[in-house]
Amino acid sequence: MVFTWKAAGLTYNRYLAVAARVVRRSLKEEKRLAAERRGEMDLRFSKWENGKQGDQRHLADANAAAAVESASSGSA
């Protein structure tokens, strides 16, 4: 027995994300806005060196900075 999400080529986590988005979009306006806020992620990371934790950075900010750096070094 093959699960539908697996047959479609999705991972289980991706399947859950799609299902959650569909449910959020089907809610009435007030409930939908509250659910969408809960769905946002605030991921942080920090680099560890010599057993000490470095500064915490937001993942979205670090990705944006890396994309800008990559674009500027690729066009030179």
mmCIF file of the N, C-alpha and C atoms, coordinates in Angstrom:
data_MODEL
# 
_entry.id   MODEL 
# 
loop_
_atom_site.group_PDB 
_atom_site.id 
_atom_site.type_symbol 
_atom_site.label_atom_id 
_atom_site.label_alt_id 
_atom_site.label_comp_id 
_atom_site.label_asym_id 
_atom_site.label_entity_id 
_atom_site.label_seq_id 
_atom_site.pdbx_PDB_ins_code 
_atom_site.Cartn_x 
_atom_site.Cartn_y 
_atom_site.Cartn_z 
_atom_site.occupancy 
_atom_site.B_iso_or_equiv 
_atom_site.pdbx_formal_charge 
_atom_site.auth_seq_id 
_atom_site.auth_comp_id 
_atom_site.auth_asym_id 
_atom_site.auth_atom_id 
_atom_site.pdbx_PDB_model_num 
ATOM 1   N N  . MET A 1 1  ? 0.844   -1.188 0.000   1.00 0.00 ? 1  MET A N  1 
ATOM 2   C CA . MET A 1 1  ? 0.000   0.000  0.000   1.00 0.00 ? 1  MET A CA 1 
ATOM 3   C C  . MET A 1 1  ? 0.885   1.247  0.000   1.00 0.00 ? 1  MET A C  1 
ATOM 4   N N  . VAL A 1 2  ? 0.740   2.061  -1.025  1.00 0.00 ? 2  VAL A N  1 
ATOM 5   C CA . VAL A 1 2  ? 1.516   3.285  -1.143  1.00 0.00 ? 2  VAL A CA 1 
ATOM 6   C C  . VAL A 1 2  ? 0.626   4.471  -0.764  1.00 0.00 ? 2  VAL A C  1 
ATOM 7   N N  . PHE A 1 3  ? 1.162   5.322  0.097   1.00 0.00 ? 3  PHE A N  1 
ATOM 8   C CA . PHE A 1 3  ? 0.420   6.517  0.486   1.00 0.00 ? 3  PHE A CA 1 
ATOM 9   C C  . PHE A 1 3  ? 0.362   7.485  -0.688  1.00 0.00 ? 3  PHE A C  1 
ATOM 10  N N  . THR A 1 4  ? -0.720  8.241  -0.759  1.00 0.00 ? 4  THR A N  1 
ATOM 11  C CA . THR A 1 4  ? -0.920  9.176  -1.872  1.00 0.00 ? 4  THR A CA 1 
ATOM 12  C C  . THR A 1 4  ? 0.176   10.226 -1.925  1.00 0.00 ? 4  THR A C  1 
ATOM 13  N N  . TRP A 1 5  ? 0.560   10.767 -0.762  1.00 0.00 ? 5  TRP A N  1 
ATOM 14  C CA . TRP A 1 5  ? 1.600   11.803 -0.738  1.00 0.00 ? 5  TRP A CA 1 
ATOM 15  C C  . TRP A 1 5  ? 2.926   11.261 -1.213  1.00 0.00 ? 5  TRP A C  1 
ATOM 16  N N  . LYS A 1 6  ? 3.188   9.991  -0.918  1.00 0.00 ? 6  LYS A N  1 
ATOM 17  C CA . LYS A 1 6  ? 4.441   9.376  -1.341  1.00 0.00 ? 6  LYS A CA 1 
ATOM 18  C C  . LYS A 1 6  ? 4.418   9.128  -2.849  1.00 0.00 ? 6  LYS A C  1 
ATOM 19  N N  . ALA A 1 7  ? 3.267   8.689  -3.357  1.00 0.00 ? 7  ALA A N  1 
ATOM 20  C CA . ALA A 1 7  ? 3.135   8.449  -4.792  1.00 0.00 ? 7  ALA A CA 1 
ATOM 21  C C  . ALA A 1 7  ? 3.261   9.751  -5.583  1.00 0.00 ? 7  ALA A C  1 
ATOM 22  N N  . ALA A 1 8  ? 2.885   10.880 -4.959  1.00 0.00 ? 8  ALA A N  1 
ATOM 23  C CA . ALA A 1 8  ? 2.985   12.180 -5.624  1.00 0.00 ? 8  ALA A CA 1 
ATOM 24  C C  . ALA A 1 8  ? 4.404   12.740 -5.565  1.00 0.00 ? 8  ALA A C  1 
ATOM 25  N N  . GLY A 1 9  ? 5.299   12.046 -4.868  1.00 0.00 ? 9  GLY A N  1 
ATOM 26  C CA . GLY A 1 9  ? 6.691   12.492 -4.792  1.00 0.00 ? 9  GLY A CA 1 
ATOM 27  C C  . GLY A 1 9  ? 6.952   13.502 -3.700  1.00 0.00 ? 9  GLY A C  1 
ATOM 28  N N  . LEU A 1 10 ? 6.070   13.583 -2.713  1.00 0.00 ? 10 LEU A N  1 
ATOM 29  C CA . LEU A 1 10 ? 6.250   14.524 -1.605  1.00 0.00 ? 10 LEU A CA 1 
ATOM 30  C C  . LEU A 1 10 ? 6.838   13.825 -0.396  1.00 0.00 ? 10 LEU A C  1 
ATOM 31  N N  . THR A 1 11 ? 7.568   14.571 0.406   1.00 0.00 ? 11 THR A N  1 
ATOM 32  C CA . THR A 1 11 ? 7.969   14.050 1.709   1.00 0.00 ? 11 THR A CA 1 
ATOM 33  C C  . THR A 1 11 ? 6.791   14.239 2.653   1.00 0.00 ? 11 THR A C  1 
ATOM 34  N N  . TYR A 1 12 ? 6.818   13.544 3.760   1.00 0.00 ? 12 TYR A N  1 
ATOM 35  C CA . TYR A 1 12 ? 5.717   13.661 4.704   1.00 0.00 ? 12 TYR A CA 1 
ATOM 36  C C  . TYR A 1 12 ? 5.641   15.083 5.275   1.00 0.00 ? 12 TYR A C  1 
ATOM 37  N N  . ASN A 1 13 ? 6.791   15.696 5.551   1.00 0.00 ? 13 ASN A N  1 
ATOM 38  C CA . ASN A 1 13 ? 6.793   17.068 6.069   1.00 0.00 ? 13 ASN A CA 1 
ATOM 39  C C  . ASN A 1 13 ? 6.200   18.044 5.063   1.00 0.00 ? 13 ASN A C  1 
ATOM 40  N N  . ARG A 1 14 ? 6.527   17.870 3.801   1.00 0.00 ? 14 ARG A N  1 
ATOM 41  C CA . ARG A 1 14 ? 5.982   18.750 2.761   1.00 0.00 ? 14 ARG A CA 1 
ATOM 42  C C  . ARG A 1 14 ? 4.469   18.550 2.637   1.00 0.00 ? 14 ARG A C  1 
ATOM 43  N N  . TYR A 1 15 ? 4.037   17.294 2.714   1.00 0.00 ? 15 TYR A N  1 
ATOM 44  C CA . TYR A 1 15 ? 2.606   16.980 2.679   1.00 0.00 ? 15 TYR A CA 1 
ATOM 45  C C  . TYR A 1 15 ? 1.882   17.677 3.820   1.00 0.00 ? 15 TYR A C  1 
ATOM 46  N N  . LEU A 1 16 ? 2.441   17.634 5.029   1.00 0.00 ? 16 LEU A N  1 
ATOM 47  C CA . LEU A 1 16 ? 1.819   18.298 6.174   1.00 0.00 ? 16 LEU A CA 1 
ATOM 48  C C  . LEU A 1 16 ? 1.767   19.807 5.987   1.00 0.00 ? 16 LEU A C  1 
ATOM 49  N N  . ALA A 1 17 ? 2.810   20.377 5.409   1.00 0.00 ? 17 ALA A N  1 
ATOM 50  C CA . ALA A 1 17 ? 2.829   21.821 5.177   1.00 0.00 ? 17 ALA A CA 1 
ATOM 51  C C  . ALA A 1 17 ? 1.744   22.229 4.185   1.00 0.00 ? 17 ALA A C  1 
ATOM 52  N N  . VAL A 1 18 ? 1.573   21.450 3.138   1.00 0.00 ? 18 VAL A N  1 
ATOM 53  C CA . VAL A 1 18 ? 0.536   21.742 2.140   1.00 0.00 ? 18 VAL A CA 1 
ATOM 54  C C  . VAL A 1 18 ? -0.845  21.610 2.768   1.00 0.00 ? 18 VAL A C  1 
ATOM 55  N N  . ALA A 1 19 ? -1.053  20.554 3.543   1.00 0.00 ? 19 ALA A N  1 
ATOM 56  C CA . ALA A 1 19 ? -2.346  20.345 4.189   1.00 0.00 ? 19 ALA A CA 1 
ATOM 57  C C  . ALA A 1 19 ? -2.664  21.468 5.170   1.00 0.00 ? 19 ALA A C  1 
ATOM 58  N N  . ALA A 1 20 ? -1.672  21.897 5.928   1.00 0.00 ? 20 ALA A N  1 
ATOM 59  C CA . ALA A 1 20 ? -1.882  22.988 6.891   1.00 0.00 ? 20 ALA A CA 1 
ATOM 60  C C  . ALA A 1 20 ? -2.225  24.286 6.168   1.00 0.00 ? 20 ALA A C  1 
ATOM 61  N N  . ARG A 1 21 ? -1.556  24.559 5.048   1.00 0.00 ? 21 ARG A N  1 
ATOM 62  C CA . ARG A 1 21 ? -1.841  25.767 4.278   1.00 0.00 ? 21 ARG A CA 1 
ATOM 63  C C  . ARG A 1 21 ? -3.270  25.748 3.741   1.00 0.00 ? 21 ARG A C  1 
ATOM 64  N N  . VAL A 1 22 ? -3.721  24.579 3.268   1.00 0.00 ? 22 VAL A N  1 
ATOM 65  C CA . VAL A 1 22 ? -5.082  24.454 2.739   1.00 0.00 ? 22 VAL A CA 1 
ATOM 66  C C  . VAL A 1 22 ? -6.108  24.713 3.845   1.00 0.00 ? 22 VAL A C  1 
ATOM 67  N N  . VAL A 1 23 ? -5.854  24.154 5.016   1.00 0.00 ? 23 VAL A N  1 
ATOM 68  C CA . VAL A 1 23 ? -6.778  24.358 6.136   1.00 0.00 ? 23 VAL A CA 1 
ATOM 69  C C  . VAL A 1 23 ? -6.813  25.826 6.534   1.00 0.00 ? 23 VAL A C  1 
ATOM 70  N N  . ARG A 1 24 ? -5.638  26.467 6.633   1.00 0.00 ? 24 ARG A N  1 
ATOM 71  C CA . ARG A 1 24 ? -5.581  27.883 7.011   1.00 0.00 ? 24 ARG A CA 1 
ATOM 72  C C  . ARG A 1 24 ? -6.347  28.749 6.020   1.00 0.00 ? 24 ARG A C  1 
ATOM 73  N N  . ARG A 1 25 ? -6.206  28.461 4.740   1.00 0.00 ? 25 ARG A N  1 
ATOM 74  C CA . ARG A 1 25 ? -6.874  29.264 3.716   1.00 0.00 ? 25 ARG A CA 1 
ATOM 75  C C  . ARG A 1 25 ? -8.381  29.058 3.695   1.00 0.00 ? 25 ARG A C  1 
ATOM 76  N N  . SER A 1 26 ? -8.856  27.952 4.236   1.00 0.00 ? 26 SER A N  1 
ATOM 77  C CA . SER A 1 26 ? -10.294 27.677 4.222   1.00 0.00 ? 26 SER A CA 1 
ATOM 78  C C  . SER A 1 26 ? -11.030 28.313 5.397   1.00 0.00 ? 26 SER A C  1 
ATOM 79  N N  . LEU A 1 27 ? -10.301 28.879 6.356   1.00 0.00 ? 27 LEU A N  1 
ATOM 80  C CA . LEU A 1 27 ? -10.929 29.483 7.530   1.00 0.00 ? 27 LEU A CA 1 
ATOM 81  C C  . LEU A 1 27 ? -11.506 30.863 7.209   1.00 0.00 ? 27 LEU A C  1 
ATOM 82  N N  . LYS A 1 28 ? -12.436 31.294 8.051   1.00 0.00 ? 28 LYS A N  1 
ATOM 83  C CA . LYS A 1 28 ? -12.964 32.652 7.909   1.00 0.00 ? 28 LYS A CA 1 
ATOM 84  C C  . LYS A 1 28 ? -11.870 33.647 8.258   1.00 0.00 ? 28 LYS A C  1 
ATOM 85  N N  . GLU A 1 29 ? -12.041 34.894 7.822   1.00 0.00 ? 29 GLU A N  1 
ATOM 86  C CA . GLU A 1 29 ? -10.992 35.918 7.869   1.00 0.00 ? 29 GLU A CA 1 
ATOM 87  C C  . GLU A 1 29 ? -10.320 36.041 9.235   1.00 0.00 ? 29 GLU A C  1 
ATOM 88  N N  . GLU A 1 30 ? -11.075 36.223 10.293  1.00 0.00 ? 30 GLU A N  1 
ATOM 89  C CA . GLU A 1 30 ? -10.493 36.457 11.621  1.00 0.00 ? 30 GLU A CA 1 
ATOM 90  C C  . GLU A 1 30 ? -9.673  35.259 12.088  1.00 0.00 ? 30 GLU A C  1 
ATOM 91  N N  . LYS A 1 31 ? -10.226 34.089 11.956  1.00 0.00 ? 31 LYS A N  1 
ATOM 92  C CA . LYS A 1 31 ? -9.514  32.863 12.368  1.00 0.00 ? 31 LYS A CA 1 
ATOM 93  C C  . LYS A 1 31 ? -8.333  32.579 11.449  1.00 0.00 ? 31 LYS A C  1 
ATOM 94  N N  . ARG A 1 32 ? -8.498  32.907 10.160  1.00 0.00 ? 32 ARG A N  1 
ATOM 95  C CA . ARG A 1 32 ? -7.429  32.663 9.190   1.00 0.00 ? 32 ARG A CA 1 
ATOM 96  C C  . ARG A 1 32 ? -6.197  33.495 9.519   1.00 0.00 ? 32 ARG A C  1 
ATOM 97  N N  . LEU A 1 33 ? -6.391  34.759 9.866   1.00 0.00 ? 33 LEU A N  1 
ATOM 98  C CA . LEU A 1 33 ? -5.256  35.623 10.182  1.00 0.00 ? 33 LEU A CA 1 
ATOM 99  C C  . LEU A 1 33 ? -4.502  35.115 11.407  1.00 0.00 ? 33 LEU A C  1 
ATOM 100 N N  . ALA A 1 34 ? -5.244  34.685 12.421  1.00 0.00 ? 34 ALA A N  1 
ATOM 101 C CA . ALA A 1 34 ? -4.601  34.149 13.626  1.00 0.00 ? 34 ALA A CA 1 
ATOM 102 C C  . ALA A 1 34 ? -3.831  32.865 13.297  1.00 0.00 ? 34 ALA A C  1 
ATOM 103 N N  . ALA A 1 35 ? -4.397  32.015 12.462  1.00 0.00 ? 35 ALA A N  1 
ATOM 104 C CA . ALA A 1 35 ? -3.732  30.766 12.093  1.00 0.00 ? 35 ALA A CA 1 
ATOM 105 C C  . ALA A 1 35 ? -2.495  31.023 11.243  1.00 0.00 ? 35 ALA A C  1 
ATOM 106 N N  . GLU A 1 36 ? -2.558  32.000 10.354  1.00 0.00 ? 36 GLU A N  1 
ATOM 107 C CA . GLU A 1 36 ? -1.392  32.310 9.521   1.00 0.00 ? 36 GLU A CA 1 
ATOM 108 C C  . GLU A 1 36 ? -0.240  32.844 10.360  1.00 0.00 ? 36 GLU A C  1 
ATOM 109 N N  . ARG A 1 37 ? -0.554  33.636 11.382  1.00 0.00 ? 37 ARG A N  1 
ATOM 110 C CA . ARG A 1 37 ? 0.512   34.127 12.261  1.00 0.00 ? 37 ARG A CA 1 
ATOM 111 C C  . ARG A 1 37 ? 1.197   32.971 12.986  1.00 0.00 ? 37 ARG A C  1 
ATOM 112 N N  . ARG A 1 38 ? 0.420   31.971 13.381  1.00 0.00 ? 38 ARG A N  1 
ATOM 113 C CA . ARG A 1 38 ? 1.005   30.805 14.044  1.00 0.00 ? 38 ARG A CA 1 
ATOM 114 C C  . ARG A 1 38 ? 1.867   29.998 13.083  1.00 0.00 ? 38 ARG A C  1 
ATOM 115 N N  . GLY A 1 39 ? 1.552   30.062 11.797  1.00 0.00 ? 39 GLY A N  1 
ATOM 116 C CA . GLY A 1 39 ? 2.282   29.295 10.806  1.00 0.00 ? 39 GLY A CA 1 
ATOM 117 C C  . GLY A 1 39 ? 3.630   29.890 10.438  1.00 0.00 ? 39 GLY A C  1 
ATOM 118 N N  . GLU A 1 40 ? 3.871   31.134 10.798  1.00 0.00 ? 40 GLU A N  1 
ATOM 119 C CA . GLU A 1 40 ? 5.154   31.757 10.492  1.00 0.00 ? 40 GLU A CA 1 
ATOM 120 C C  . GLU A 1 40 ? 6.222   31.204 11.410  1.00 0.00 ? 40 GLU A C  1 
ATOM 121 N N  . MET A 1 41 ? 7.420   31.085 10.884  1.00 0.00 ? 41 MET A N  1 
ATOM 122 C CA . MET A 1 41 ? 8.508   30.539 11.684  1.00 0.00 ? 41 MET A CA 1 
ATOM 123 C C  . MET A 1 41 ? 9.517   31.626 12.006  1.00 0.00 ? 41 MET A C  1 
ATOM 124 N N  . ASP A 1 42 ? 10.089  31.513 13.161  1.00 0.00 ? 42 ASP A N  1 
ATOM 125 C CA . ASP A 1 42 ? 11.135  32.425 13.582  1.00 0.00 ? 42 ASP A CA 1 
ATOM 126 C C  . ASP A 1 42 ? 12.339  31.569 13.964  1.00 0.00 ? 42 ASP A C  1 
ATOM 127 N N  . LEU A 1 43 ? 13.110  31.186 12.954  1.00 0.00 ? 43 LEU A N  1 
ATOM 128 C CA . LEU A 1 43 ? 14.250  30.303 13.190  1.00 0.00 ? 43 LEU A CA 1 
ATOM 129 C C  . LEU A 1 43 ? 15.508  31.124 13.412  1.00 0.00 ? 43 LEU A C  1 
ATOM 130 N N  . ARG A 1 44 ? 16.272  30.688 14.374  1.00 0.00 ? 44 ARG A N  1 
ATOM 131 C CA . ARG A 1 44 ? 17.555  31.330 14.662  1.00 0.00 ? 44 ARG A CA 1 
ATOM 132 C C  . ARG A 1 44 ? 18.639  30.270 14.688  1.00 0.00 ? 44 ARG A C  1 
ATOM 133 N N  . PHE A 1 45 ? 19.852  30.699 14.446  1.00 0.00 ? 45 PHE A N  1 
ATOM 134 C CA . PHE A 1 45 ? 20.976  29.785 14.535  1.00 0.00 ? 45 PHE A CA 1 
ATOM 135 C C  . PHE A 1 45 ? 22.171  30.545 15.082  1.00 0.00 ? 45 PHE A C  1 
ATOM 136 N N  . SER A 1 46 ? 23.125  29.807 15.545  1.00 0.00 ? 46 SER A N  1 
ATOM 137 C CA . SER A 1 46 ? 24.379  30.418 15.992  1.00 0.00 ? 46 SER A CA 1 
ATOM 138 C C  . SER A 1 46 ? 25.515  29.458 15.693  1.00 0.00 ? 46 SER A C  1 
ATOM 139 N N  . LYS A 1 47 ? 26.657  30.015 15.428  1.00 0.00 ? 47 LYS A N  1 
ATOM 140 C CA . LYS A 1 47 ? 27.828  29.223 15.107  1.00 0.00 ? 47 LYS A CA 1 
ATOM 141 C C  . LYS A 1 47 ? 28.597  28.965 16.394  1.00 0.00 ? 47 LYS A C  1 
ATOM 142 N N  . TRP A 1 48 ? 28.994  27.735 16.594  1.00 0.00 ? 48 TRP A N  1 
ATOM 143 C CA . TRP A 1 48 ? 29.751  27.363 17.779  1.00 0.00 ? 48 TRP A CA 1 
ATOM 144 C C  . TRP A 1 48 ? 31.219  27.212 17.396  1.00 0.00 ? 48 TRP A C  1 
ATOM 145 N N  . GLU A 1 49 ? 32.096  27.836 18.186  1.00 0.00 ? 49 GLU A N  1 
ATOM 146 C CA . GLU A 1 49 ? 33.534  27.710 17.973  1.00 0.00 ? 49 GLU A CA 1 
ATOM 147 C C  . GLU A 1 49 ? 34.208  27.491 19.318  1.00 0.00 ? 49 GLU A C  1 
ATOM 148 N N  . ASN A 1 50 ? 35.060  26.493 19.378  1.00 0.00 ? 50 ASN A N  1 
ATOM 149 C CA . ASN A 1 50 ? 35.806  26.160 20.600  1.00 0.00 ? 50 ASN A CA 1 
ATOM 150 C C  . ASN A 1 50 ? 34.887  25.970 21.803  1.00 0.00 ? 50 ASN A C  1 
ATOM 151 N N  . GLY A 1 51 ? 33.740  25.363 21.584  1.00 0.00 ? 51 GLY A N  1 
ATOM 152 C CA . GLY A 1 51 ? 32.821  25.074 22.681  1.00 0.00 ? 51 GLY A CA 1 
ATOM 153 C C  . GLY A 1 51 ? 32.024  26.270 23.164  1.00 0.00 ? 51 GLY A C  1 
ATOM 154 N N  . LYS A 1 52 ? 32.083  27.393 22.463  1.00 0.00 ? 52 LYS A N  1 
ATOM 155 C CA . LYS A 1 52 ? 31.348  28.595 22.866  1.00 0.00 ? 52 LYS A CA 1 
ATOM 156 C C  . LYS A 1 52 ? 30.362  28.980 21.770  1.00 0.00 ? 52 LYS A C  1 
ATOM 157 N N  . GLN A 1 53 ? 29.166  29.356 22.208  1.00 0.00 ? 53 GLN A N  1 
ATOM 158 C CA . GLN A 1 53 ? 28.136  29.752 21.258  1.00 0.00 ? 53 GLN A CA 1 
ATOM 159 C C  . GLN A 1 53 ? 28.368  31.191 20.816  1.00 0.00 ? 53 GLN A C  1 
ATOM 160 N N  . GLY A 1 54 ? 28.281  31.403 19.502  1.00 0.00 ? 54 GLY A N  1 
ATOM 161 C CA . GLY A 1 54 ? 28.417  32.745 18.953  1.00 0.00 ? 54 GLY A CA 1 
ATOM 162 C C  . GLY A 1 54 ? 27.091  33.487 19.007  1.00 0.00 ? 54 GLY A C  1 
ATOM 163 N N  . ASP A 1 55 ? 27.024  34.609 18.324  1.00 0.00 ? 55 ASP A N  1 
ATOM 164 C CA . ASP A 1 55 ? 25.800  35.416 18.288  1.00 0.00 ? 55 ASP A CA 1 
ATOM 165 C C  . ASP A 1 55 ? 24.681  34.664 17.571  1.00 0.00 ? 55 ASP A C  1 
ATOM 166 N N  . GLN A 1 56 ? 23.465  34.824 18.097  1.00 0.00 ? 56 GLN A N  1 
ATOM 167 C CA . GLN A 1 56 ? 22.305  34.238 17.440  1.00 0.00 ? 56 GLN A CA 1 
ATOM 168 C C  . GLN A 1 56 ? 21.869  35.149 16.306  1.00 0.00 ? 56 GLN A C  1 
ATOM 169 N N  . ARG A 1 57 ? 21.552  34.537 15.157  1.00 0.00 ? 57 ARG A N  1 
ATOM 170 C CA . ARG A 1 57 ? 21.086  35.288 13.996  1.00 0.00 ? 57 ARG A CA 1 
ATOM 171 C C  . ARG A 1 57 ? 19.805  34.654 13.488  1.00 0.00 ? 57 ARG A C  1 
ATOM 172 N N  . HIS A 1 58 ? 18.939  35.485 12.925  1.00 0.00 ? 58 HIS A N  1 
ATOM 173 C CA . HIS A 1 58 ? 17.717  34.972 12.315  1.00 0.00 ? 58 HIS A CA 1 
ATOM 174 C C  . HIS A 1 58 ? 18.081  34.297 10.997  1.00 0.00 ? 58 HIS A C  1 
ATOM 175 N N  . LEU A 1 59 ? 17.507  33.152 10.755  1.00 0.00 ? 59 LEU A N  1 
ATOM 176 C CA . LEU A 1 59 ? 17.815  32.390 9.548   1.00 0.00 ? 59 LEU A CA 1 
ATOM 177 C C  . LEU A 1 59 ? 17.425  33.147 8.282   1.00 0.00 ? 59 LEU A C  1 
ATOM 178 N N  . ALA A 1 60 ? 16.278  33.809 8.294   1.00 0.00 ? 60 ALA A N  1 
ATOM 179 C CA . ALA A 1 60 ? 15.831  34.550 7.110   1.00 0.00 ? 60 ALA A CA 1 
ATOM 180 C C  . ALA A 1 60 ? 16.803  35.687 6.781   1.00 0.00 ? 60 ALA A C  1 
ATOM 181 N N  . ASP A 1 61 ? 17.275  36.402 7.806   1.00 0.00 ? 61 ASP A N  1 
ATOM 182 C CA . ASP A 1 61 ? 18.228  37.489 7.586   1.00 0.00 ? 61 ASP A CA 1 
ATOM 183 C C  . ASP A 1 61 ? 19.547  36.964 7.026   1.00 0.00 ? 61 ASP A C  1 
ATOM 184 N N  . ALA A 1 62 ? 20.021  35.859 7.571   1.00 0.00 ? 62 ALA A N  1 
ATOM 185 C CA . ALA A 1 62 ? 21.283  35.274 7.109   1.00 0.00 ? 62 ALA A CA 1 
ATOM 186 C C  . ALA A 1 62 ? 21.156  34.782 5.672   1.00 0.00 ? 62 ALA A C  1 
ATOM 187 N N  . ASN A 1 63 ? 20.006  34.191 5.316   1.00 0.00 ? 63 ASN A N  1 
ATOM 188 C CA . ASN A 1 63 ? 19.796  33.726 3.948   1.00 0.00 ? 63 ASN A CA 1 
ATOM 189 C C  . ASN A 1 63 ? 19.760  34.895 2.972   1.00 0.00 ? 63 ASN A C  1 
ATOM 190 N N  . ALA A 1 64 ? 19.105  35.984 3.359   1.00 0.00 ? 64 ALA A N  1 
ATOM 191 C CA . ALA A 1 64 ? 19.034  37.161 2.500   1.00 0.00 ? 64 ALA A CA 1 
ATOM 192 C C  . ALA A 1 64 ? 20.428  37.751 2.288   1.00 0.00 ? 64 ALA A C  1 
ATOM 193 N N  . ALA A 1 65 ? 21.214  37.835 3.356   1.00 0.00 ? 65 ALA A N  1 
ATOM 194 C CA . ALA A 1 65 ? 22.572  38.374 3.249   1.00 0.00 ? 65 ALA A CA 1 
ATOM 195 C C  . ALA A 1 65 ? 23.438  37.486 2.364   1.00 0.00 ? 65 ALA A C  1 
ATOM 196 N N  . ALA A 1 66 ? 23.296  36.175 2.504   1.00 0.00 ? 66 ALA A N  1 
ATOM 197 C CA . ALA A 1 66 ? 24.073  35.248 1.685   1.00 0.00 ? 66 ALA A CA 1 
ATOM 198 C C  . ALA A 1 66 ? 23.677  35.352 0.215   1.00 0.00 ? 66 ALA A C  1 
ATOM 199 N N  . ALA A 1 67 ? 22.382  35.557 -0.057  1.00 0.00 ? 67 ALA A N  1 
ATOM 200 C CA . ALA A 1 67 ? 21.929  35.690 -1.443  1.00 0.00 ? 67 ALA A CA 1 
ATOM 201 C C  . ALA A 1 67 ? 22.493  36.955 -2.076  1.00 0.00 ? 67 ALA A C  1 
ATOM 202 N N  . VAL A 1 68 ? 22.503  38.048 -1.324  1.00 0.00 ? 68 VAL A N  1 
ATOM 203 C CA . VAL A 1 68 ? 23.062  39.307 -1.833  1.00 0.00 ? 68 VAL A CA 1 
ATOM 204 C C  . VAL A 1 68 ? 24.554  39.153 -2.094  1.00 0.00 ? 68 VAL A C  1 
ATOM 205 N N  . GLU A 1 69 ? 25.261  38.515 -1.160  1.00 0.00 ? 69 GLU A N  1 
ATOM 206 C CA . GLU A 1 69 ? 26.706  38.315 -1.315  1.00 0.00 ? 69 GLU A CA 1 
ATOM 207 C C  . GLU A 1 69 ? 26.996  37.421 -2.522  1.00 0.00 ? 69 GLU A C  1 
ATOM 208 N N  . SER A 1 70 ? 26.191  36.381 -2.681  1.00 0.00 ? 70 SER A N  1 
ATOM 209 C CA . SER A 1 70 ? 26.378  35.466 -3.800  1.00 0.00 ? 70 SER A CA 1 
ATOM 210 C C  . SER A 1 70 ? 26.122  36.175 -5.137  1.00 0.00 ? 70 SER A C  1 
ATOM 211 N N  . ALA A 1 71 ? 25.081  37.004 -5.173  1.00 0.00 ? 71 ALA A N  1 
ATOM 212 C CA . ALA A 1 71 ? 24.754  37.722 -6.403  1.00 0.00 ? 71 ALA A CA 1 
ATOM 213 C C  . ALA A 1 71 ? 25.839  38.735 -6.755  1.00 0.00 ? 71 ALA A C  1 
ATOM 214 N N  . SER A 1 72 ? 26.386  39.396 -5.748  1.00 0.00 ? 72 SER A N  1 
ATOM 215 C CA . SER A 1 72 ? 27.395  40.409 -6.036  1.00 0.00 ? 72 SER A CA 1 
ATOM 216 C C  . SER A 1 72 ? 28.730  39.771 -6.439  1.00 0.00 ? 72 SER A C  1 
ATOM 217 N N  . SER A 1 73 ? 29.069  38.618 -5.862  1.00 0.00 ? 73 SER A N  1 
ATOM 218 C CA . SER A 1 73 ? 30.339  37.975 -6.232  1.00 0.00 ? 73 SER A CA 1 
ATOM 219 C C  . SER A 1 73 ? 30.208  37.249 -7.562  1.00 0.00 ? 73 SER A C  1 
ATOM 220 N N  . GLY A 1 74 ? 29.006  36.827 -7.931  1.00 0.00 ? 74 GLY A N  1 
ATOM 221 C CA . GLY A 1 74 ? 28.796  36.134 -9.198  1.00 0.00 ? 74 GLY A CA 1 
ATOM 222 C C  . GLY A 1 74 ? 28.809  37.067 -10.389 1.00 0.00 ? 74 GLY A C  1 
ATOM 223 N N  . SER A 1 75 ? 28.457  38.335 -10.178 1.00 0.00 ? 75 SER A N  1 
ATOM 224 C CA . SER A 1 75 ? 28.399  39.276 -11.299 1.00 0.00 ? 75 SER A CA 1 
ATOM 225 C C  . SER A 1 75 ? 29.711  39.988 -11.544 1.00 0.00 ? 75 SER A C  1 
ATOM 226 N N  . ALA A 1 76 ? 30.684  39.797 -10.654 1.00 0.00 ? 76 ALA A N  1 
ATOM 227 C CA . ALA A 1 76 ? 31.968  40.497 -10.803 1.00 0.00 ? 76 ALA A CA 1 
ATOM 228 C C  . ALA A 1 76 ? 32.873  39.839 -11.797 1.00 0.00 ? 76 ALA A C  1 
# 
